[in-house]
Amino acid sequence: MKGRSSRLLRQEFKHLTTKLPTLWTNSYFVSTVGGAPIEKVKQYIEC
């Protein structure tokens, strides 16, 4: 996912190819939302 999104972003925003060596770190983050309703999660992300 990180590789594909990096490629798409660099294609759309050409300045990213020269300004940044990488867009993402080698690590990752995982979290859960517990029992929150999906609509509340979507609302939180959109804000």
CHARMM internal coordinates of N, CA and C (Angstrom, degrees):
IC EDIT
DIST 1 N 1 CA 1.4400
DIST 1 CA 1 C 1.5302
ANGL 1 N 1 CA 1 C 110.38
DIST 1 C 2 N 1.3492
ANGL 1 CA 1 C 2 N 116.48
DIHE 1 N 1 CA 1 C 2 N -42.90
DIST 2 N 2 CA 1.4587
ANGL 1 C 2 N 2 CA 119.05
DIHE 1 CA 1 C 2 N 2 CA -179.15
DIST 2 CA 2 C 1.5219
ANGL 2 N 2 CA 2 C 111.11
DIHE 1 C 2 N 2 CA 2 C -65.65
DIST 2 C 3 N 1.3226
ANGL 2 CA 2 C 3 N 116.93
DIHE 2 N 2 CA 2 C 3 N -39.88
DIST 3 N 3 CA 1.4560
ANGL 2 C 3 N 3 CA 120.41
DIHE 2 CA 2 C 3 N 3 CA -179.11
DIST 3 CA 3 C 1.5172
ANGL 3 N 3 CA 3 C 112.55
DIHE 2 C 3 N 3 CA 3 C -64.46
DIST 3 C 4 N 1.3197
ANGL 3 CA 3 C 4 N 115.55
DIHE 3 N 3 CA 3 C 4 N -45.82
DIST 4 N 4 CA 1.4658
ANGL 3 C 4 N 4 CA 119.83
DIHE 3 CA 3 C 4 N 4 CA -179.58
DIST 4 CA 4 C 1.5241
ANGL 4 N 4 CA 4 C 111.34
DIHE 3 C 4 N 4 CA 4 C -66.46
DIST 4 C 5 N 1.3244
ANGL 4 CA 4 C 5 N 117.44
DIHE 4 N 4 CA 4 C 5 N -44.18
DIST 5 N 5 CA 1.4638
ANGL 4 C 5 N 5 CA 119.33
DIHE 4 CA 4 C 5 N 5 CA -179.35
DIST 5 CA 5 C 1.5290
ANGL 5 N 5 CA 5 C 110.20
DIHE 4 C 5 N 5 CA 5 C -65.61
DIST 5 C 6 N 1.3306
ANGL 5 CA 5 C 6 N 117.73
DIHE 5 N 5 CA 5 C 6 N -37.24
DIST 6 N 6 CA 1.4620
ANGL 5 C 6 N 6 CA 121.01
DIHE 5 CA 5 C 6 N 6 CA 177.38
DIST 6 CA 6 C 1.5240
ANGL 6 N 6 CA 6 C 110.32
DIHE 5 C 6 N 6 CA 6 C -61.26
DIST 6 C 7 N 1.3184
ANGL 6 CA 6 C 7 N 116.16
DIHE 6 N 6 CA 6 C 7 N -45.09
DIST 7 N 7 CA 1.4674
ANGL 6 C 7 N 7 CA 121.12
DIHE 6 CA 6 C 7 N 7 CA -179.86
DIST 7 CA 7 C 1.5273
ANGL 7 N 7 CA 7 C 110.76
DIHE 6 C 7 N 7 CA 7 C -61.95
DIST 7 C 8 N 1.3331
ANGL 7 CA 7 C 8 N 117.16
DIHE 7 N 7 CA 7 C 8 N -46.28
DIST 8 N 8 CA 1.4615
ANGL 7 C 8 N 8 CA 120.83
DIHE 7 CA 7 C 8 N 8 CA -179.24
DIST 8 CA 8 C 1.5306
ANGL 8 N 8 CA 8 C 111.51
DIHE 7 C 8 N 8 CA 8 C -64.57
DIST 8 C 9 N 1.3213
ANGL 8 CA 8 C 9 N 116.65
DIHE 8 N 8 CA 8 C 9 N -42.39
DIST 9 N 9 CA 1.4684
ANGL 8 C 9 N 9 CA 119.87
DIHE 8 CA 8 C 9 N 9 CA 179.22
DIST 9 CA 9 C 1.5182
ANGL 9 N 9 CA 9 C 111.57
DIHE 8 C 9 N 9 CA 9 C -64.19
DIST 9 C 10 N 1.3345
ANGL 9 CA 9 C 10 N 117.35
DIHE 9 N 9 CA 9 C 10 N -41.29
DIST 10 N 10 CA 1.4664
ANGL 9 C 10 N 10 CA 121.10
DIHE 9 CA 9 C 10 N 10 CA 179.60
DIST 10 CA 10 C 1.5278
ANGL 10 N 10 CA 10 C 111.98
DIHE 9 C 10 N 10 CA 10 C -68.76
DIST 10 C 11 N 1.3211
ANGL 10 CA 10 C 11 N 117.37
DIHE 10 N 10 CA 10 C 11 N -30.06
DIST 11 N 11 CA 1.4619
ANGL 10 C 11 N 11 CA 119.99
DIHE 10 CA 10 C 11 N 11 CA 175.89
DIST 11 CA 11 C 1.5232
ANGL 11 N 11 CA 11 C 111.07
DIHE 10 C 11 N 11 CA 11 C -70.06
DIST 11 C 12 N 1.3272
ANGL 11 CA 11 C 12 N 116.03
DIHE 11 N 11 CA 11 C 12 N -39.01
DIST 12 N 12 CA 1.4597
ANGL 11 C 12 N 12 CA 119.96
DIHE 11 CA 11 C 12 N 12 CA -178.04
DIST 12 CA 12 C 1.5258
ANGL 12 N 12 CA 12 C 112.65
DIHE 11 C 12 N 12 CA 12 C -79.98
DIST 12 C 13 N 1.3221
ANGL 12 CA 12 C 13 N 117.10
DIHE 12 N 12 CA 12 C 13 N -36.77
DIST 13 N 13 CA 1.4590
ANGL 12 C 13 N 13 CA 122.28
DIHE 12 CA 12 C 13 N 13 CA -177.13
DIST 13 CA 13 C 1.5300
ANGL 13 N 13 CA 13 C 108.71
DIHE 12 C 13 N 13 CA 13 C -117.43
DIST 13 C 14 N 1.3293
ANGL 13 CA 13 C 14 N 116.25
DIHE 13 N 13 CA 13 C 14 N 88.10
DIST 14 N 14 CA 1.4616
ANGL 13 C 14 N 14 CA 122.39
DIHE 13 CA 13 C 14 N 14 CA -172.31
DIST 14 CA 14 C 1.5267
ANGL 14 N 14 CA 14 C 113.00
DIHE 13 C 14 N 14 CA 14 C -58.20
DIST 14 C 15 N 1.3347
ANGL 14 CA 14 C 15 N 118.26
DIHE 14 N 14 CA 14 C 15 N -29.13
DIST 15 N 15 CA 1.4697
ANGL 14 C 15 N 15 CA 119.87
DIHE 14 CA 14 C 15 N 15 CA -178.76
DIST 15 CA 15 C 1.5305
ANGL 15 N 15 CA 15 C 112.70
DIHE 14 C 15 N 15 CA 15 C -65.42
DIST 15 C 16 N 1.3219
ANGL 15 CA 15 C 16 N 117.69
DIHE 15 N 15 CA 15 C 16 N -18.72
DIST 16 N 16 CA 1.4636
ANGL 15 C 16 N 16 CA 120.53
DIHE 15 CA 15 C 16 N 16 CA 178.63
DIST 16 CA 16 C 1.5273
ANGL 16 N 16 CA 16 C 112.05
DIHE 15 C 16 N 16 CA 16 C -69.71
DIST 16 C 17 N 1.3181
ANGL 16 CA 16 C 17 N 117.61
DIHE 16 N 16 CA 16 C 17 N -22.08
DIST 17 N 17 CA 1.4594
ANGL 16 C 17 N 17 CA 119.90
DIHE 16 CA 16 C 17 N 17 CA -178.67
DIST 17 CA 17 C 1.5181
ANGL 17 N 17 CA 17 C 111.88
DIHE 16 C 17 N 17 CA 17 C -73.27
DIST 17 C 18 N 1.3232
ANGL 17 CA 17 C 18 N 117.84
DIHE 17 N 17 CA 17 C 18 N -24.48
DIST 18 N 18 CA 1.4621
ANGL 17 C 18 N 18 CA 120.37
DIHE 17 CA 17 C 18 N 18 CA -178.73
DIST 18 CA 18 C 1.5219
ANGL 18 N 18 CA 18 C 113.23
DIHE 17 C 18 N 18 CA 18 C -106.31
DIST 18 C 19 N 1.3138
ANGL 18 CA 18 C 19 N 117.90
DIHE 18 N 18 CA 18 C 19 N -23.46
DIST 19 N 19 CA 1.4762
ANGL 18 C 19 N 19 CA 121.26
DIHE 18 CA 18 C 19 N 19 CA -174.90
DIST 19 CA 19 C 1.5250
ANGL 19 N 19 CA 19 C 112.98
DIHE 18 C 19 N 19 CA 19 C -84.09
DIST 19 C 20 N 1.3173
ANGL 19 CA 19 C 20 N 117.00
DIHE 19 N 19 CA 19 C 20 N -33.54
DIST 20 N 20 CA 1.4570
ANGL 19 C 20 N 20 CA 120.45
DIHE 19 CA 19 C 20 N 20 CA -173.05
DIST 20 CA 20 C 1.5256
ANGL 20 N 20 CA 20 C 110.91
DIHE 19 C 20 N 20 CA 20 C -126.26
DIST 20 C 21 N 1.3209
ANGL 20 CA 20 C 21 N 117.66
DIHE 20 N 20 CA 20 C 21 N 134.16
DIST 21 N 21 CA 1.4633
ANGL 20 C 21 N 21 CA 118.75
DIHE 20 CA 20 C 21 N 21 CA 176.61
DIST 21 CA 21 C 1.5340
ANGL 21 N 21 CA 21 C 112.02
DIHE 20 C 21 N 21 CA 21 C -69.53
DIST 21 C 22 N 1.3303
ANGL 21 CA 21 C 22 N 116.92
DIHE 21 N 21 CA 21 C 22 N -38.16
DIST 22 N 22 CA 1.4674
ANGL 21 C 22 N 22 CA 121.88
DIHE 21 CA 21 C 22 N 22 CA 175.97
DIST 22 CA 22 C 1.5186
ANGL 22 N 22 CA 22 C 108.54
DIHE 21 C 22 N 22 CA 22 C -142.73
DIST 22 C 23 N 1.3109
ANGL 22 CA 22 C 23 N 115.96
DIHE 22 N 22 CA 22 C 23 N 154.23
DIST 23 N 23 CA 1.4698
ANGL 22 C 23 N 23 CA 120.10
DIHE 22 CA 22 C 23 N 23 CA 177.37
DIST 23 CA 23 C 1.5186
ANGL 23 N 23 CA 23 C 111.48
DIHE 22 C 23 N 23 CA 23 C -92.25
DIST 23 C 24 N 1.3177
ANGL 23 CA 23 C 24 N 117.33
DIHE 23 N 23 CA 23 C 24 N -29.44
DIST 24 N 24 CA 1.4566
ANGL 23 C 24 N 24 CA 121.70
DIHE 23 CA 23 C 24 N 24 CA -174.94
DIST 24 CA 24 C 1.5274
ANGL 24 N 24 CA 24 C 110.29
DIHE 23 C 24 N 24 CA 24 C -123.23
DIST 24 C 25 N 1.3009
ANGL 24 CA 24 C 25 N 116.72
DIHE 24 N 24 CA 24 C 25 N 156.14
DIST 25 N 25 CA 1.4528
ANGL 24 C 25 N 25 CA 120.97
DIHE 24 CA 24 C 25 N 25 CA 175.53
DIST 25 CA 25 C 1.5228
ANGL 25 N 25 CA 25 C 109.85
DIHE 24 C 25 N 25 CA 25 C -83.23
DIST 25 C 26 N 1.3203
ANGL 25 CA 25 C 26 N 116.76
DIHE 25 N 25 CA 25 C 26 N 169.74
DIST 26 N 26 CA 1.4611
ANGL 25 C 26 N 26 CA 120.93
DIHE 25 CA 25 C 26 N 26 CA 178.27
DIST 26 CA 26 C 1.5315
ANGL 26 N 26 CA 26 C 112.06
DIHE 25 C 26 N 26 CA 26 C -77.91
DIST 26 C 27 N 1.3069
ANGL 26 CA 26 C 27 N 117.50
DIHE 26 N 26 CA 26 C 27 N -12.10
DIST 27 N 27 CA 1.4605
ANGL 26 C 27 N 27 CA 121.00
DIHE 26 CA 26 C 27 N 27 CA -179.00
DIST 27 CA 27 C 1.5298
ANGL 27 N 27 CA 27 C 110.20
DIHE 26 C 27 N 27 CA 27 C -93.38
DIST 27 C 28 N 1.3104
ANGL 27 CA 27 C 28 N 115.23
DIHE 27 N 27 CA 27 C 28 N -179.61
DIST 28 N 28 CA 1.4486
ANGL 27 C 28 N 28 CA 119.55
DIHE 27 CA 27 C 28 N 28 CA 178.47
DIST 28 CA 28 C 1.5259
ANGL 28 N 28 CA 28 C 109.50
DIHE 27 C 28 N 28 CA 28 C -146.23
DIST 28 C 29 N 1.3189
ANGL 28 CA 28 C 29 N 116.33
DIHE 28 N 28 CA 28 C 29 N 165.24
DIST 29 N 29 CA 1.4601
ANGL 28 C 29 N 29 CA 123.12
DIHE 28 CA 28 C 29 N 29 CA -179.44
DIST 29 CA 29 C 1.5183
ANGL 29 N 29 CA 29 C 108.16
DIHE 28 C 29 N 29 CA 29 C -128.99
DIST 29 C 30 N 1.3155
ANGL 29 CA 29 C 30 N 115.73
DIHE 29 N 29 CA 29 C 30 N 135.70
DIST 30 N 30 CA 1.4573
ANGL 29 C 30 N 30 CA 121.03
DIHE 29 CA 29 C 30 N 30 CA 178.30
DIST 30 CA 30 C 1.5197
ANGL 30 N 30 CA 30 C 108.13
DIHE 29 C 30 N 30 CA 30 C -129.10
DIST 30 C 31 N 1.3114
ANGL 30 CA 30 C 31 N 115.60
DIHE 30 N 30 CA 30 C 31 N 135.80
DIST 31 N 31 CA 1.4554
ANGL 30 C 31 N 31 CA 120.19
DIHE 30 CA 30 C 31 N 31 CA 178.78
DIST 31 CA 31 C 1.5279
ANGL 31 N 31 CA 31 C 108.51
DIHE 30 C 31 N 31 CA 31 C -147.18
DIST 31 C 32 N 1.3161
ANGL 31 CA 31 C 32 N 115.83
DIHE 31 N 31 CA 31 C 32 N 166.46
DIST 32 N 32 CA 1.4588
ANGL 31 C 32 N 32 CA 120.40
DIHE 31 CA 31 C 32 N 32 CA 176.52
DIST 32 CA 32 C 1.5173
ANGL 32 N 32 CA 32 C 109.56
DIHE 31 C 32 N 32 CA 32 C -122.44
DIST 32 C 33 N 1.2870
ANGL 32 CA 32 C 33 N 116.36
DIHE 32 N 32 CA 32 C 33 N 165.53
DIST 33 N 33 CA 1.4606
ANGL 32 C 33 N 33 CA 121.33
DIHE 32 CA 32 C 33 N 33 CA 177.02
DIST 33 CA 33 C 1.5204
ANGL 33 N 33 CA 33 C 111.17
DIHE 32 C 33 N 33 CA 33 C -110.85
DIST 33 C 34 N 1.3133
ANGL 33 CA 33 C 34 N 115.13
DIHE 33 N 33 CA 33 C 34 N 10.83
DIST 34 N 34 CA 1.4627
ANGL 33 C 34 N 34 CA 118.72
DIHE 33 CA 33 C 34 N 34 CA 179.02
DIST 34 CA 34 C 1.5096
ANGL 34 N 34 CA 34 C 111.14
DIHE 33 C 34 N 34 CA 34 C 62.68
DIST 34 C 35 N 1.3010
ANGL 34 CA 34 C 35 N 116.50
DIHE 34 N 34 CA 34 C 35 N -136.16
DIST 35 N 35 CA 1.4612
ANGL 34 C 35 N 35 CA 121.09
DIHE 34 CA 34 C 35 N 35 CA -178.37
DIST 35 CA 35 C 1.5099
ANGL 35 N 35 CA 35 C 113.25
DIHE 34 C 35 N 35 CA 35 C -98.97
DIST 35 C 36 N 1.3303
ANGL 35 CA 35 C 36 N 117.75
DIHE 35 N 35 CA 35 C 36 N 20.19
DIST 36 N 36 CA 1.4655
ANGL 35 C 36 N 36 CA 120.33
DIHE 35 CA 35 C 36 N 36 CA -178.27
DIST 36 CA 36 C 1.5280
ANGL 36 N 36 CA 36 C 110.61
DIHE 35 C 36 N 36 CA 36 C -65.04
DIST 36 C 37 N 1.3133
ANGL 36 CA 36 C 37 N 116.50
DIHE 36 N 36 CA 36 C 37 N 140.28
DIST 37 N 37 CA 1.4732
ANGL 36 C 37 N 37 CA 119.94
DIHE 36 CA 36 C 37 N 37 CA 177.12
DIST 37 CA 37 C 1.5288
ANGL 37 N 37 CA 37 C 110.40
DIHE 36 C 37 N 37 CA 37 C -63.48
DIST 37 C 38 N 1.3072
ANGL 37 CA 37 C 38 N 117.19
DIHE 37 N 37 CA 37 C 38 N 143.13
DIST 38 N 38 CA 1.4571
ANGL 37 C 38 N 38 CA 122.21
DIHE 37 CA 37 C 38 N 38 CA -176.66
DIST 38 CA 38 C 1.5299
ANGL 38 N 38 CA 38 C 112.35
DIHE 37 C 38 N 38 CA 38 C -57.09
DIST 38 C 39 N 1.3098
ANGL 38 CA 38 C 39 N 117.68
DIHE 38 N 38 CA 38 C 39 N -34.89
DIST 39 N 39 CA 1.4724
ANGL 38 C 39 N 39 CA 120.60
DIHE 38 CA 38 C 39 N 39 CA 179.32
DIST 39 CA 39 C 1.5285
ANGL 39 N 39 CA 39 C 111.10
DIHE 38 C 39 N 39 CA 39 C -64.51
DIST 39 C 40 N 1.3157
ANGL 39 CA 39 C 40 N 117.82
DIHE 39 N 39 CA 39 C 40 N -37.56
DIST 40 N 40 CA 1.4681
ANGL 39 C 40 N 40 CA 121.48
DIHE 39 CA 39 C 40 N 40 CA 177.18
DIST 40 CA 40 C 1.5249
ANGL 40 N 40 CA 40 C 110.57
DIHE 39 C 40 N 40 CA 40 C -67.22
DIST 40 C 41 N 1.3237
ANGL 40 CA 40 C 41 N 117.03
DIHE 40 N 40 CA 40 C 41 N -38.41
DIST 41 N 41 CA 1.4639
ANGL 40 C 41 N 41 CA 121.70
DIHE 40 CA 40 C 41 N 41 CA 178.60
DIST 41 CA 41 C 1.5327
ANGL 41 N 41 CA 41 C 108.71
DIHE 40 C 41 N 41 CA 41 C -64.68
DIST 41 C 42 N 1.3265
ANGL 41 CA 41 C 42 N 117.91
DIHE 41 N 41 CA 41 C 42 N -46.26
DIST 42 N 42 CA 1.4476
ANGL 41 C 42 N 42 CA 121.77
DIHE 41 CA 41 C 42 N 42 CA 178.62
DIST 42 CA 42 C 1.5261
ANGL 42 N 42 CA 42 C 111.21
DIHE 41 C 42 N 42 CA 42 C -60.10
DIST 42 C 43 N 1.3312
ANGL 42 CA 42 C 43 N 116.23
DIHE 42 N 42 CA 42 C 43 N -42.82
DIST 43 N 43 CA 1.4565
ANGL 42 C 43 N 43 CA 121.33
DIHE 42 CA 42 C 43 N 43 CA 180.00
DIST 43 CA 43 C 1.5305
ANGL 43 N 43 CA 43 C 109.94
DIHE 42 C 43 N 43 CA 43 C -62.87
DIST 43 C 44 N 1.3105
ANGL 43 CA 43 C 44 N 117.89
DIHE 43 N 43 CA 43 C 44 N -41.29
DIST 44 N 44 CA 1.4572
ANGL 43 C 44 N 44 CA 122.18
DIHE 43 CA 43 C 44 N 44 CA 179.02
DIST 44 CA 44 C 1.5272
ANGL 44 N 44 CA 44 C 111.03
DIHE 43 C 44 N 44 CA 44 C -63.19
DIST 44 C 45 N 1.3230
ANGL 44 CA 44 C 45 N 116.89
DIHE 44 N 44 CA 44 C 45 N -43.15
DIST 45 N 45 CA 1.4614
ANGL 44 C 45 N 45 CA 121.09
DIHE 44 CA 44 C 45 N 45 CA -178.02
DIST 45 CA 45 C 1.5239
ANGL 45 N 45 CA 45 C 110.97
DIHE 44 C 45 N 45 CA 45 C -68.04
DIST 45 C 46 N 1.3240
ANGL 45 CA 45 C 46 N 117.25
DIHE 45 N 45 CA 45 C 46 N -37.32
DIST 46 N 46 CA 1.4531
ANGL 45 C 46 N 46 CA 121.08
DIHE 45 CA 45 C 46 N 46 CA -177.30
DIST 46 CA 46 C 1.5254
ANGL 46 N 46 CA 46 C 113.14
DIHE 45 C 46 N 46 CA 46 C -72.38
DIST 46 C 47 N 1.3117
ANGL 46 CA 46 C 47 N 118.02
DIHE 46 N 46 CA 46 C 47 N -19.76
DIST 47 N 47 CA 1.4771
ANGL 46 C 47 N 47 CA 120.20
DIHE 46 CA 46 C 47 N 47 CA -178.22
DIST 47 CA 47 C 1.4773
ANGL 47 N 47 CA 47 C 113.83
DIHE 46 C 47 N 47 CA 47 C -77.76
END
COOR INIT
IC SEED 1 N 1 CA 1 C
IC BUILD
